[in-house]
Amino acid sequence: MDADHGHQRRATAHALAPAMGLQPARNHRPPPPGFSTEDGAWTWLSTHLGALEAAVTAAQERRLLLLIPQLVHPAWPALYRLRPLELWLDLHTRAVAAASSCGQPEEERALLTCGAIALRGLGETGVAVRWVRIALESATLDEDQHSRAEALYQLALCHAANGETTLAIELMTLVLDLRETAPLADTHASALCRLALGEIHLASGQPEPARGYLTRAARAEAGDRFSLGRALALTGQIHAQQGQHDAAEGFLRPALEALEATGAAAHLAGVQESLGEATLRQGRLREARRLFEVARVRYRHTDARAAGRMAPRIRALRPPAMPIGPAPDVPNLGGFASSSGTAADRG
């Protein structure tokens, strides 16, 4: 099997070189780019997603099916941060089919649970549930505890998206218990469960349980700017729900700072929208309008519905146009005034 994988890797590298702007050559290895900042790395990734799509297409055309999951699954963190939802779903749909054809159940389970996130983002929660249940049944059959916990985590989020709060909390609490005990004990994974529980409680109007989960998550994820930014942003939303808009801003601004370098455009847009709301409630209309405009631009690349939601809010905050009335009297300046016409004439 390893020899077969090696053959397919070499064949794919040769076949994909033109799509990636490379010249095929024996033993050719393009040098990895150097990044001085995390933001630079995310920017580079965002401009090379097209190469990933081309690579998957070329591998598919050449029936190099073993390579497709290997190309797609490692890219899911970038897809999650950058959130090109249609591309994300397309790549995972093709990779799931390839993994299934090649008899790779573990890869298939991972791809199904990751692909379910894109489906939820696109509003296809029912399909997401079907994907997750397939992964859950497979993991249970193979006694794969890690994959089972991942599938239950995604299933809880699907129930939350459907407004089934009680079931979502029960499932996420179960996953938290699994991730805090051997053999699945994992501090980061536990913190993600607490983030999710905080968000679910917040969305269902239960701010105090949400605050407790988010505080513990932020403490555990202090070194991870992405998770820390999410926890701070959600805590800011708790204060906003309670009418404490100045306190909300105190959490949302550091959340924005934490997320700026992570490439998480959709999350940044959400924080900027929340921050715009907080400044609006404090009477700073011009600043609120600017934040809404920036959020709208970011949403355009990740969530067309959210971008559309921002448009009327921005219009409502624009200053009223100056009324156009009759032109004031202008003294005769040697014929120039008489030829200039009125304001209406000039359009």
C-alpha positions in Angstrom: 0.0 0.0 0.0 2.8 2.4 0.9 4.5 1.8 -2.5 1.2 2.4 -4.2 0.8 5.7 -2.3 4.3 6.7 -3.2 3.7 6.0 -6.9 0.5 8.1 -6.8 2.2 11.0 -5.1 4.9 11.1 -7.7 2.4 10.8 -10.5 0.2 13.5 -9.1 3.1 15.8 -8.5 4.1 15.5 -12.1 0.5 15.9 -13.4 -0.3 18.9 -11.2 2.9 20.9 -11.8 1.4 23.0 -14.6 -1.7 23.8 -12.6 0.4 25.0 -9.8 2.7 27.1 -12.0 5.6 24.7 -11.7 7.8 22.9 -14.3 7.7 19.1 -13.9 11.1 17.8 -13.2 12.6 14.7 -11.6 13.1 15.3 -7.8 11.7 18.9 -8.2 10.5 20.3 -4.9 9.4 24.0 -4.7 10.9 25.8 -1.7 8.3 26.5 1.0 7.6 30.2 1.5 8.9 31.9 4.6 6.5 33.8 6.7 7.5 36.4 9.3 3.9 36.7 10.6 0.9 34.5 11.1 -1.1 37.1 9.0 1.3 36.6 6.1 0.8 32.8 6.2 -3.0 33.2 6.1 -2.8 35.7 3.2 -0.6 33.2 1.3 -3.1 30.4 1.9 -6.0 32.5 0.9 -4.4 33.2 -2.5 -3.5 29.5 -3.1 -6.9 27.8 -2.5 -7.3 27.8 -6.3 -4.2 25.6 -6.6 -5.7 23.2 -4.1 -8.9 23.0 -6.2 -6.8 22.5 -9.4 -4.8 19.7 -7.7 -8.0 17.9 -6.6 -9.5 18.2 -10.1 -6.3 16.9 -11.8 -6.1 14.0 -9.3 -9.7 13.1 -9.9 -9.3 13.3 -13.7 -6.4 10.9 -13.5 -8.2 8.5 -11.1 -5.6 9.1 -8.4 -8.3 8.7 -5.8 -6.0 7.9 -2.9 -4.5 11.3 -3.2 -7.7 13.3 -3.0 -8.4 12.8 0.7 -4.7 13.5 1.4 -5.0 16.8 -0.5 -8.3 17.9 1.1 -8.3 16.8 4.7 -5.1 18.6 5.8 -6.5 21.8 4.2 -9.6 21.9 6.4 -8.1 24.3 9.1 -7.5 26.9 6.3 -11.0 26.3 4.9 -12.4 26.8 8.4 -10.6 30.0 9.0 -11.1 31.5 5.5 -14.6 30.0 5.0 -15.0 29.8 1.2 -18.1 27.7 2.0 -19.0 26.5 -1.6 -15.4 25.5 -2.3 -15.1 23.8 1.1 -18.2 21.7 0.5 -17.2 20.9 -3.1 -13.8 19.7 -2.1 -15.1 17.6 0.8 -17.9 16.1 -1.3 -15.3 14.9 -3.8 -12.9 13.7 -1.1 -15.6 11.7 0.7 -16.5 9.9 -2.5 -12.8 9.2 -3.1 -12.2 7.9 0.4 -15.3 5.7 0.2 -14.2 4.3 -3.2 -10.8 3.5 -1.8 -12.0 1.8 1.4 -10.6 4.5 3.8 -13.3 4.6 6.5 -11.2 6.7 9.0 -10.5 9.4 6.3 -14.1 9.3 5.2 -15.3 9.9 8.8 -13.0 12.9 9.2 -14.1 14.4 5.9 -17.7 13.9 6.7 -17.5 15.7 10.0 -15.4 18.6 8.6 -17.7 18.9 5.6 -20.7 19.1 7.9 -19.4 22.5 9.1 -19.6 23.9 5.6 -23.1 22.5 5.2 -24.2 24.2 8.3 -22.6 27.5 7.2 -24.6 27.2 3.9 -27.8 26.6 5.8 -28.0 22.9 4.8 -28.3 21.6 8.4 -30.4 18.6 7.5 -27.8 17.3 5.1 -25.1 18.1 7.7 -26.9 15.9 10.2 -27.0 13.0 7.6 -23.2 13.4 7.0 -22.5 13.4 10.8 -24.7 10.4 11.5 -22.9 8.4 8.8 -19.6 9.3 10.5 -21.0 8.5 13.9 -22.3 5.0 12.8 -18.9 4.2 11.2 -17.0 5.3 14.2 -19.2 3.3 16.6 -18.8 0.2 14.4 -15.0 0.5 14.3 -14.8 1.5 18.0 -13.0 4.7 17.0 -13.6 6.8 20.1 -11.8 9.9 18.8 -14.0 10.0 15.6 -17.1 9.3 17.7 -16.4 12.3 19.9 -15.8 14.5 16.8 -19.1 13.3 15.3 -21.0 13.9 18.5 -19.5 17.4 18.7 -20.7 18.3 15.2 -24.1 16.7 15.8 -24.5 18.9 18.9 -23.8 22.0 16.8 -26.3 20.8 14.2 -29.0 20.5 16.9 -28.1 24.0 18.1 -28.4 25.4 14.6 -31.9 23.8 14.4 -32.9 25.5 17.7 -32.9 22.2 19.6 -31.0 23.8 22.5 -31.7 21.1 25.2 -30.5 18.3 23.0 -27.5 20.3 21.8 -26.4 21.1 25.4 -26.8 17.4 26.5 -24.7 16.2 23.6 -22.0 18.8 24.0 -21.8 18.1 27.7 -21.3 14.4 26.9 -18.5 15.3 24.5 -16.9 17.6 27.1 -16.9 14.7 29.6 -15.3 12.4 27.0 -12.6 15.0 26.2 -11.8 15.5 29.9 -11.1 11.8 30.7 -8.7 9.2 29.3 -8.2 8.1 26.6 -9.4 11.3 25.0 -8.3 13.8 27.5 -7.3 17.0 25.6 -7.2 20.5 27.1 -7.7 22.3 23.8 -10.6 20.0 22.7 -12.2 20.6 26.1 -11.9 24.3 25.7 -13.6 24.1 22.3 -16.5 22.3 23.9 -16.8 25.1 26.5 -16.7 27.7 23.8 -19.5 25.8 22.0 -21.5 25.5 25.3 -21.0 29.2 26.0 -22.3 30.1 22.5 -25.3 27.7 22.7 -26.3 29.1 26.1 -25.9 32.7 24.9 -28.0 32.1 21.8 -30.8 30.6 24.0 -30.8 33.6 26.3 -28.9 32.0 29.2 -26.1 34.5 29.8 -24.8 33.4 33.2 -24.0 29.7 32.3 -22.5 31.1 29.0 -20.2 33.4 30.9 -18.9 30.6 33.1 -18.1 28.4 30.1 -16.5 31.2 28.2 -14.3 32.4 31.1 -12.8 28.9 31.5 -12.4 28.6 27.7 -10.6 31.9 27.5 -8.3 31.0 30.4 -7.4 27.7 28.8 -6.9 29.2 25.3 -4.9 32.3 26.3 -2.1 31.2 23.9 -4.4 30.5 21.0 -5.4 33.9 19.5 -8.3 32.4 17.4 -10.0 30.6 20.3 -9.3 33.5 22.7 -10.7 36.0 20.2 -13.9 33.9 19.9 -14.3 33.6 23.7 -13.8 37.4 24.2 -16.2 38.2 21.4 -18.9 36.0 22.8 -18.4 37.5 26.3 -18.8 40.9 24.7 -22.1 39.8 23.3 -23.3 38.7 26.8 -22.7 42.3 28.0 -24.5 43.7 24.9 -27.5 41.5 25.6 -27.6 42.9 29.1 -27.5 46.5 27.7 -23.9 47.1 29.0 -22.6 48.4 25.7 -19.5 50.1 27.1 -18.5 46.8 28.8 -19.2 44.9 25.6 -16.9 47.2 23.7 -14.2 46.4 26.3 -14.3 42.7 25.3 -15.0 43.2 21.6 -11.9 45.4 20.9 -9.4 42.9 22.3 -11.3 40.1 20.5 -10.9 42.0 17.2 -7.2 42.5 17.9 -6.7 38.7 18.7 -8.5 37.7 15.5 -6.9 40.2 13.2 -3.9 38.0 12.5 -5.7 34.7 12.2 -7.2 35.0 8.7 -10.7 34.4 10.1 -12.6 36.7 7.9 -16.1 35.5 8.9 -15.3 35.7 12.6 -13.8 39.2 12.2 -16.9 40.4 10.3 -19.1 39.1 13.2 -17.0 41.0 15.8 -16.9 44.1 13.7 -20.7 43.9 13.4 -21.1 43.5 17.1 -18.7 46.3 17.8 -20.6 48.5 15.4 -23.8 47.7 17.3 -22.0 48.6 20.6 -20.8 52.0 19.3 -24.2 52.7 17.8 -25.9 52.1 21.1 -23.4 54.6 22.6 -24.4 57.2 20.1 -21.2 57.1 17.9 -23.0 56.9 14.6 -20.1 57.6 12.3 -17.9 55.0 13.9 -20.7 52.4 13.8 -21.3 53.1 10.1 -17.6 52.5 9.4 -17.5 49.2 11.3 -20.7 48.0 9.6 -19.1 48.9 6.2 -15.9 46.9 7.0 -18.0 44.0 8.2 -20.1 44.0 5.0 -16.9 43.8 2.9 -15.6 40.9 4.9 -19.0 39.2 4.8 -19.1 39.4 1.0 -16.4 36.8 0.8 -17.9 34.4 3.4 -21.6 35.0 3.9 -23.7 36.7 1.2 -26.8 36.7 3.5 -25.0 38.5 6.2 -23.6 41.0 3.7 -27.1 41.7 2.6 -28.3 42.2 6.1 -25.7 44.9 6.6 -26.8 47.0 3.6 -29.9 48.6 5.1 -28.2 49.2 8.4 -25.4 51.2 6.6 -28.0 53.1 4.6 -29.9 54.1 7.7 -26.7 55.6 9.2 -25.7 57.7 6.2 -26.0 61.4 6.8 -29.0 62.9 5.0 -28.3 64.4 1.6 -28.2 68.1 1.4 -31.4 69.4 -0.2 -31.0 70.9 -3.7 -32.7 74.3 -3.9 -32.5 77.3 -6.2 -29.1 78.6 -6.8 -28.2 81.8 -4.8 -28.0 85.0 -6.7 -24.6 85.3 -8.4 -23.3 88.7 -9.5 -22.6 89.2 -13.1 -18.9 88.3 -13.7 -18.5 89.3 -17.3 -20.9 86.7 -18.7 -19.7 83.6 -16.9 -22.5 83.6 -14.4 -25.2 83.7 -17.0 -23.8 80.7 -18.9 -23.3 78.5 -15.8 -27.0 77.7 -15.3 -28.7 76.5 -12.1 -27.8 73.6 -9.9 -30.5 71.4 -11.5 -29.1 72.2 -15.0 -25.7 70.9 -13.9 -27.2 67.6 -12.8 
